[in-house]
């Protein structure tokens, strides 16, 4: 044990977790270094709390979280993108907006060995998610003459590869000094029988990222709030890496945020059917909050108003805008984001070192959700968008019923056709078109084509011919 700091060894023993060292004597040098690094990163004082939560889950106790009264809740009023876009454009032209890309996921379920951001989604270009999303920020700079500082949140699994990919691809045309890469924290998975740490391998404990709610503490730890403020930002938007149609910097969205004097503004899509797997934004007597679809009782999910609208219809799509000073206040609040618990199947090695792939849940995992900041906000604004314009998430492998690459390609093609039509450009039937990432709306198309133009062959508008 001579390579483990005495304080860590003492913490392991005090927590009764000596089993994590059962294979130590058989490990080689690099394996010992790897395990020692993980153990040094464990929040040992906080482990008791996690174990208590896990025991409570096993005993049937309700998990901690945002307390709400659904009986008294309704869907808050929503505005649209058609409001004061000029106010949003003034924010962009003034360089007052920063962006945070949540990009900790891996692309393994999608057939990609690297970070999810490196998955190719361009129907004609083969552009990756990173190229699509960072290219949008390049379009903002091109139009408004001001860069949008971008922070990218990675995970332990994706951090090194993301940094290497960005460097190899010139940060997709962005100035590297305007890009901050920071890593979210990991939390241990606990055995559901005794609430002990699990060994994923003889030299690794089972860890998982702490969810998109890990964004705030990780950003603070990386100095990100000051980094944004030093670049003149007064507001930041957050968005997910898996949605190539996302529009967190749409002037109408930013204008609604500014006009509403909001701490927290969020984009929503209208739920049509109760079984749609998205959380919903609701408001009770005092606060606005998000209820995960799994926490919404079926009878309430299906309840409709006299006009036929679902009672809870504002589906959350994880695109938010925050006042930067609100994030600073929230970060100063003790434990502002509750932990959510999930009962999951987690691979582990048994006492003999045999790897076990459980067929049913065997462990408790923990994560935080950034939307749990919503109840802390004095003013929350909801902006309803058309999902055809801004929501095409890539979540599932080929053959799934929704959110596959084929669905994403179809959504991107349909969006391109609609935008071109608004610019007076026709596309022949059966011809594929793709918009270059820098094209934000029909004004950019007008820089390329006169009205009345017809596209008769596969074209990447604004990016040259395919191939």
C-alpha positions as CSV (number, residue, x, y, z in Angstrom):
1,X,0.0,0.0,0.0
2,X,3.0,2.3,0.0
3,X,1.9,4.1,-3.2
4,X,-1.3,5.2,-1.6
5,X,-1.2,8.4,0.5
6,X,-1.8,7.7,4.1
7,X,-4.8,10.0,4.2
8,X,-6.6,8.1,1.4
9,X,-5.8,4.7,3.0
10,X,-7.2,6.0,6.3
11,X,-10.3,7.3,4.6
12,X,-10.9,3.9,2.9
13,X,-10.6,2.1,6.2
14,X,-12.8,4.6,8.1
15,X,-15.5,4.1,5.4
16,X,-15.2,0.3,5.6
17,X,-14.3,0.1,2.0
18,X,-11.1,-2.0,2.2
19,X,-12.6,-4.4,-0.4
20,X,-11.6,-2.0,-3.2
21,X,-8.0,-2.9,-2.5
22,X,-8.5,-6.7,-2.6
23,X,-6.6,-7.1,-5.9
24,X,-3.9,-4.5,-5.1
25,X,-1.1,-7.0,-4.6
26,X,-1.7,-8.5,-8.1
27,X,-1.8,-5.2,-9.9
28,X,1.1,-3.9,-12.0
29,X,2.5,-0.4,-11.7
30,X,0.2,1.4,-14.2
31,X,-2.9,-0.4,-12.8
32,X,-2.0,0.7,-9.2
33,X,-1.5,4.2,-10.4
34,X,-4.9,4.2,-12.1
35,X,-6.7,2.8,-9.1
36,X,-4.9,5.2,-6.7
37,X,-5.9,8.2,-8.9
38,X,-9.5,7.1,-8.7
39,X,-9.4,6.6,-5.0
40,X,-7.8,10.0,-4.4
41,X,-10.7,11.6,-6.4
42,X,-13.5,10.0,-4.3
43,X,-15.3,12.5,-2.0
44,X,-14.8,10.3,1.1
45,X,-16.7,12.6,3.5
46,X,-19.6,12.7,1.0
47,X,-19.7,8.9,0.6
48,X,-21.6,8.5,3.8
49,X,-24.4,10.6,2.4
50,X,-24.5,8.6,-0.9
51,X,-24.6,5.4,1.1
52,X,-27.5,6.7,3.2
53,X,-29.4,7.7,0.1
54,X,-28.9,4.3,-1.4
55,X,-30.1,2.6,1.7
56,X,-33.1,4.8,1.7
57,X,-33.9,3.8,-1.9
58,X,-33.6,0.1,-0.9
59,X,-36.0,0.7,2.0
60,X,-38.5,2.4,-0.2
61,X,-37.9,5.9,1.1
62,X,-38.6,8.7,-1.4
63,X,-35.4,10.1,-2.9
64,X,-34.4,13.7,-2.3
65,X,-35.3,16.2,-4.9
66,X,-37.3,19.2,-5.6
67,X,-40.5,19.1,-3.6
68,X,-43.6,20.0,-5.7
69,X,-47.3,19.8,-5.5
70,X,-48.6,18.4,-8.8
71,X,-52.2,18.7,-7.7
72,X,-51.9,22.4,-7.6
73,X,-49.6,22.7,-10.7
74,X,-50.3,23.8,-14.2
75,X,-48.3,24.5,-17.4
76,X,-46.9,28.1,-17.2
77,X,-47.7,30.5,-20.1
78,X,-45.3,30.1,-23.0
79,X,-44.1,32.8,-25.4
80,X,-42.7,32.1,-28.9
81,X,-39.7,33.0,-31.0
82,X,-41.7,35.6,-32.8
83,X,-41.3,38.3,-30.2
84,X,-38.5,40.8,-29.8
85,X,-35.7,39.3,-32.0
86,X,-34.1,42.7,-32.2
87,X,-33.4,42.6,-28.4
88,X,-31.7,39.2,-28.9
89,X,-29.7,40.5,-31.8
90,X,-28.5,43.4,-29.6
91,X,-27.1,40.9,-27.1
92,X,-25.2,39.0,-29.8
93,X,-23.9,42.2,-31.4
94,X,-22.8,43.4,-28.1
95,X,-20.9,40.2,-27.3
96,X,-23.0,39.7,-24.2
97,X,-23.8,36.0,-24.6
98,X,-21.7,32.9,-23.9
99,X,-22.5,29.3,-24.5
100,X,-22.0,26.0,-22.8
101,X,-22.1,22.8,-24.7
102,X,-22.8,19.6,-22.7
103,X,-20.7,17.0,-24.4
104,X,-19.7,14.3,-21.9
105,X,-21.5,11.4,-23.6
106,X,-19.8,8.7,-25.6
107,X,-20.9,7.6,-29.1
108,X,-20.7,3.8,-28.4
109,X,-24.5,3.3,-28.7
110,X,-24.3,5.0,-32.1
111,X,-21.4,2.9,-33.4
112,X,-18.7,5.5,-32.7
113,X,-15.8,4.7,-30.5
114,X,-15.1,8.3,-29.5
115,X,-17.1,11.2,-27.9
116,X,-20.6,11.6,-29.1
117,X,-19.6,15.0,-30.6
118,X,-17.5,13.1,-33.2
119,X,-20.4,11.2,-34.6
120,X,-21.0,12.1,-38.3
121,X,-24.4,13.5,-38.9
122,X,-24.1,15.7,-42.1
123,X,-26.3,13.9,-44.7
124,X,-24.0,15.0,-47.6
125,X,-21.0,16.5,-45.9
126,X,-20.4,13.9,-43.2
127,X,-19.9,16.7,-40.7
128,X,-19.8,15.7,-37.1
129,X,-22.0,17.0,-34.3
130,X,-19.1,19.1,-33.1
131,X,-18.7,20.6,-36.6
132,X,-22.4,21.3,-36.9
133,X,-22.7,22.9,-33.5
134,X,-19.4,24.9,-33.3
135,X,-20.1,26.0,-36.9
136,X,-23.3,27.7,-35.7
137,X,-21.2,29.8,-33.4
138,X,-19.0,30.7,-36.4
139,X,-22.1,31.8,-38.2
140,X,-23.0,34.1,-35.3
141,X,-19.5,35.7,-35.4
142,X,-19.8,36.1,-39.1
143,X,-23.1,37.9,-38.9
144,X,-22.7,40.0,-35.8
145,X,-18.9,40.5,-35.7
146,X,-18.5,39.2,-32.1
147,X,-17.4,35.8,-31.0
148,X,-19.6,33.7,-28.6
149,X,-17.2,32.4,-25.9
150,X,-17.8,28.6,-25.7
151,X,-17.3,26.3,-22.7
152,X,-17.5,22.6,-23.5
153,X,-18.2,20.2,-20.7
154,X,-16.6,16.8,-21.1
155,X,-16.5,13.7,-18.9
156,X,-13.7,11.5,-17.7
157,X,-14.4,9.2,-20.6
158,X,-14.4,11.9,-23.3
159,X,-12.1,14.7,-22.0
160,X,-8.7,13.7,-23.5
161,X,-10.3,12.7,-26.9
162,X,-12.4,15.8,-27.1
163,X,-9.4,18.1,-26.5
164,X,-7.3,16.2,-29.1
165,X,-10.1,16.2,-31.6
166,X,-10.7,20.0,-31.2
167,X,-7.0,20.6,-31.7
168,X,-6.7,18.4,-34.7
169,X,-9.7,20.1,-36.3
170,X,-8.8,23.7,-35.6
171,X,-11.6,24.1,-33.1
172,X,-13.9,24.1,-36.1
173,X,-12.8,27.6,-37.0
174,X,-13.2,29.1,-33.6
175,X,-10.5,31.0,-31.8
176,X,-9.0,28.6,-29.3
177,X,-8.8,31.4,-26.7
178,X,-12.6,31.6,-26.9
179,X,-13.0,27.9,-26.0
180,X,-12.8,26.5,-22.5
181,X,-12.9,22.8,-22.0
182,X,-13.8,21.6,-18.6
183,X,-14.6,18.2,-17.1
184,X,-17.6,17.2,-15.0
185,X,-17.1,15.2,-11.9
186,X,-17.7,11.5,-11.4
187,X,-19.8,9.8,-8.7
188,X,-19.4,6.2,-7.6
189,X,-22.0,3.6,-8.2
190,X,-23.0,1.6,-5.1
191,X,-24.0,-2.0,-4.6
192,X,-27.7,-2.1,-4.0
193,X,-27.3,-4.8,-1.3
194,X,-24.9,-3.2,1.1
195,X,-24.3,0.3,-0.4
196,X,-20.6,-0.4,-0.9
197,X,-18.4,0.8,-3.7
198,X,-18.3,-1.5,-6.7
199,X,-15.2,-2.6,-8.5
200,X,-15.7,-2.4,-12.3
201,X,-12.4,-4.1,-12.8
202,X,-9.5,-5.1,-10.4
203,X,-8.0,-1.7,-11.0
204,X,-11.1,0.5,-11.3
205,X,-14.0,1.4,-9.1
206,X,-17.4,1.9,-10.9
207,X,-17.9,5.6,-11.5
208,X,-20.3,7.6,-13.7
209,X,-20.6,11.3,-14.6
210,X,-22.7,13.3,-12.3
211,X,-25.3,14.3,-14.9
212,X,-25.8,17.6,-16.8
213,X,-26.4,19.2,-13.4
214,X,-22.7,18.7,-12.8
215,X,-22.3,21.6,-15.1
216,X,-22.5,24.3,-12.4
217,X,-20.0,22.9,-9.9
218,X,-17.6,21.8,-12.6
219,X,-17.8,25.2,-14.3
220,X,-17.1,27.0,-11.0
221,X,-14.2,24.7,-10.2
222,X,-12.7,25.5,-13.7
223,X,-13.1,29.3,-13.1
224,X,-15.7,29.4,-15.9
225,X,-18.0,32.0,-14.4
226,X,-15.1,34.5,-14.2
227,X,-13.9,33.4,-17.6
228,X,-17.3,34.3,-19.1
229,X,-17.5,37.6,-17.2
230,X,-14.0,38.6,-18.3
231,X,-15.1,38.2,-21.9
232,X,-18.0,40.6,-21.3
233,X,-20.8,37.9,-21.1
234,X,-23.8,38.7,-19.0
235,X,-25.9,35.7,-20.1
236,X,-25.0,32.1,-21.1
237,X,-27.0,29.5,-23.0
238,X,-26.6,25.8,-22.5
239,X,-27.4,23.0,-25.0
240,X,-26.7,19.3,-25.7
241,X,-24.3,17.8,-28.1
242,X,-26.8,15.3,-29.6
243,X,-29.1,17.8,-31.3
244,X,-27.8,19.2,-34.7
245,X,-30.8,21.4,-35.2
246,X,-30.5,23.1,-31.8
247,X,-30.9,26.9,-31.7
248,X,-29.8,28.2,-28.3
249,X,-28.6,31.5,-29.9
250,X,-31.8,32.3,-31.8
251,X,-32.5,36.0,-31.5
252,X,-36.1,35.4,-30.6
253,X,-35.1,33.1,-27.7
254,X,-32.5,35.5,-26.4
255,X,-35.0,38.4,-26.8
256,X,-37.6,36.6,-24.8
257,X,-35.0,36.0,-22.1
258,X,-34.0,39.7,-22.0
259,X,-37.5,41.1,-22.3
260,X,-38.7,38.8,-19.5
261,X,-35.9,39.9,-17.1
262,X,-35.4,36.2,-16.6
263,X,-33.0,34.4,-14.5
264,X,-33.7,31.2,-16.3
265,X,-35.3,30.8,-19.8
266,X,-36.0,27.4,-21.4
267,X,-37.1,26.1,-24.7
268,X,-40.1,23.7,-24.8
269,X,-41.9,21.7,-27.4
270,X,-45.6,20.9,-27.2
271,X,-46.4,17.4,-26.1
272,X,-49.2,15.9,-28.1
273,X,-49.4,12.4,-26.5
274,X,-48.9,11.4,-22.9
275,X,-46.3,8.7,-23.6
276,X,-43.8,11.1,-25.1
277,X,-40.6,10.6,-23.1
278,X,-39.7,14.2,-22.2
279,X,-39.9,16.0,-18.9
280,X,-42.5,18.7,-18.5
281,X,-42.2,22.2,-17.1
282,X,-44.9,23.0,-14.6
283,X,-45.6,25.7,-12.0
284,X,-47.3,25.2,-8.6
285,X,-48.3,28.0,-6.3
286,X,-44.8,29.3,-5.8
287,X,-42.2,27.9,-8.2
288,X,-41.5,26.7,-11.7
289,X,-39.8,23.3,-12.1
290,X,-39.3,20.3,-14.3
291,X,-40.9,16.9,-13.7
292,X,-39.2,14.0,-15.4
293,X,-41.5,11.9,-17.5
294,X,-40.8,8.9,-15.2
295,X,-41.9,10.9,-12.1
296,X,-45.2,12.1,-13.7
297,X,-48.0,9.7,-12.7
298,X,-49.7,8.2,-15.8
299,X,-53.1,9.6,-14.9
300,X,-51.7,13.1,-14.7
301,X,-49.6,12.7,-17.9
302,X,-52.8,11.8,-19.7
303,X,-55.1,14.5,-18.2
304,X,-56.4,17.0,-20.7
305,X,-58.0,20.4,-20.4
306,X,-61.4,21.2,-21.8
307,X,-59.9,22.3,-25.1
308,X,-58.2,18.9,-25.5
309,X,-54.7,20.1,-24.7
310,X,-52.7,18.0,-22.3
311,X,-52.7,19.6,-18.9
312,X,-48.9,19.2,-18.8
313,X,-47.7,19.8,-22.3
314,X,-44.5,21.9,-22.1
315,X,-41.8,19.3,-22.9
316,X,-38.3,20.2,-21.8
317,X,-35.6,19.8,-24.5
318,X,-32.5,20.9,-22.4
319,X,-31.9,24.2,-24.1
320,X,-31.6,27.0,-21.5
321,X,-30.5,30.6,-21.1
322,X,-29.3,31.9,-17.8
323,X,-28.4,35.3,-16.4
324,X,-24.8,34.9,-15.4
325,X,-25.3,36.6,-12.1
326,X,-28.1,34.1,-11.3
327,X,-25.6,31.2,-11.9
328,X,-23.2,32.9,-9.5
329,X,-25.9,33.2,-6.8
330,X,-26.9,29.6,-7.3
331,X,-23.3,28.4,-7.1
332,X,-23.0,30.2,-3.7
333,X,-26.1,28.4,-2.4
334,X,-25.2,25.3,-0.3
335,X,-26.0,22.1,-2.3
336,X,-28.3,23.9,-4.9
337,X,-28.9,20.8,-7.0
338,X,-30.3,17.6,-5.4
339,X,-29.1,14.2,-6.2
340,X,-31.3,11.9,-8.3
341,X,-31.0,8.2,-7.8
342,X,-31.4,5.5,-10.5
343,X,-31.4,1.7,-10.0
344,X,-29.2,0.4,-12.8
345,X,-27.4,-2.7,-14.1
346,X,-23.6,-2.0,-13.5
347,X,-20.9,-4.5,-14.6
348,X,-18.5,-5.5,-11.8
349,X,-15.9,-8.0,-10.7
350,X,-16.7,-10.4,-7.9
351,X,-14.4,-11.5,-5.1
352,X,-12.6,-13.9,-7.4
353,X,-11.9,-11.2,-10.0
354,X,-14.6,-12.6,-12.4
355,X,-16.3,-10.0,-14.4
356,X,-20.1,-10.1,-14.0
357,X,-22.6,-8.5,-16.4
358,X,-25.8,-8.3,-14.5
359,X,-29.1,-8.9,-16.3
360,X,-31.1,-6.9,-13.8
361,X,-30.3,-3.7,-11.8
362,X,-27.7,-4.3,-9.1
363,X,-26.5,-0.8,-8.3
364,X,-27.5,2.7,-7.4
365,X,-26.2,5.5,-9.6
366,X,-26.4,9.3,-8.8
367,X,-26.7,12.3,-11.0
368,X,-27.8,16.0,-10.9
369,X,-30.0,17.8,-13.4
370,X,-29.3,21.4,-14.3
371,X,-33.1,22.2,-14.6
372,X,-33.3,21.8,-10.9
373,X,-31.9,25.3,-10.7
374,X,-35.3,26.5,-12.0
375,X,-37.0,26.7,-8.6
376,X,-34.2,29.0,-7.4
377,X,-35.0,31.5,-10.1
378,X,-37.1,34.6,-9.4
379,X,-38.3,34.8,-13.0
380,X,-38.6,31.8,-15.4
381,X,-39.6,32.3,-19.1
382,X,-40.8,29.4,-21.3
383,X,-40.3,29.8,-25.1
384,X,-42.2,27.3,-27.2
385,X,-40.5,26.2,-30.4
386,X,-41.5,24.1,-33.4
387,X,-39.6,20.8,-33.0
388,X,-39.2,20.7,-36.7
389,X,-37.0,23.8,-36.5
390,X,-34.9,23.0,-33.4
391,X,-35.2,19.5,-32.0
392,X,-33.8,16.5,-33.8
393,X,-31.8,14.6,-31.1
394,X,-29.6,11.6,-32.0
395,X,-30.0,9.1,-29.2
396,X,-30.6,5.7,-30.6
397,X,-28.9,3.2,-32.9
398,X,-30.3,2.3,-36.4
399,X,-33.6,0.4,-36.2
400,X,-35.1,2.2,-33.2
401,X,-38.5,3.8,-33.4
402,X,-37.2,7.3,-33.0
403,X,-34.2,9.6,-32.7
404,X,-31.9,7.6,-35.0
405,X,-29.5,8.9,-37.6
406,X,-32.1,8.3,-40.3
407,X,-34.6,10.5,-38.4
408,X,-31.9,13.2,-37.9
409,X,-31.1,13.2,-41.6
410,X,-34.8,13.5,-42.5
411,X,-35.2,16.4,-40.1
412,X,-32.1,18.2,-41.4
413,X,-33.3,17.8,-45.0
414,X,-36.8,19.0,-44.2
415,X,-35.5,22.0,-42.3
416,X,-33.1,22.9,-45.1
417,X,-36.0,22.8,-47.6
418,X,-38.2,25.0,-45.5
419,X,-35.5,27.6,-45.0
420,X,-34.6,27.7,-48.7
421,X,-38.3,28.1,-49.5
422,X,-38.5,31.1,-47.2
423,X,-35.5,32.5,-49.2
424,X,-37.3,31.9,-52.4
425,X,-35.1,29.0,-53.5
426,X,-36.8,25.9,-54.8
427,X,-35.4,22.4,-54.5
428,X,-36.3,19.7,-57.0
429,X,-38.3,16.7,-55.8
430,X,-36.0,13.9,-54.6
431,X,-32.9,16.1,-54.4
432,X,-30.9,16.1,-51.2
433,X,-29.8,19.4,-49.7
434,X,-27.8,20.3,-46.6
435,X,-27.1,23.6,-45.0
436,X,-23.6,24.5,-44.1
437,X,-23.4,25.0,-40.3
438,X,-22.8,28.8,-40.6
439,X,-26.2,29.4,-42.3
440,X,-28.5,30.6,-39.6
441,X,-31.6,31.6,-41.5
442,X,-32.8,32.8,-44.9
443,X,-30.8,36.0,-44.8
444,X,-27.6,33.9,-45.2
445,X,-29.1,32.0,-48.1
446,X,-29.8,35.4,-49.7
447,X,-26.0,36.0,-49.7
448,X,-25.6,32.9,-51.9
449,X,-28.6,32.7,-54.2
450,X,-31.0,35.1,-55.8
451,X,-34.8,34.6,-55.2
452,X,-36.2,32.2,-57.8
453,X,-33.1,30.0,-57.8
454,X,-33.8,26.3,-58.3
455,X,-31.5,23.5,-56.9
456,X,-31.6,20.5,-59.2
457,X,-28.7,18.4,-57.7
458,X,-27.5,17.3,-54.3
459,X,-26.0,20.5,-52.7
460,X,-24.4,21.6,-49.5
461,X,-25.7,25.1,-49.4
462,X,-22.9,27.4,-48.4
463,X,-20.3,24.6,-48.3
464,X,-19.6,23.6,-51.9
465,X,-20.6,20.4,-53.7
466,X,-20.7,17.1,-51.9
467,X,-17.4,15.3,-51.7
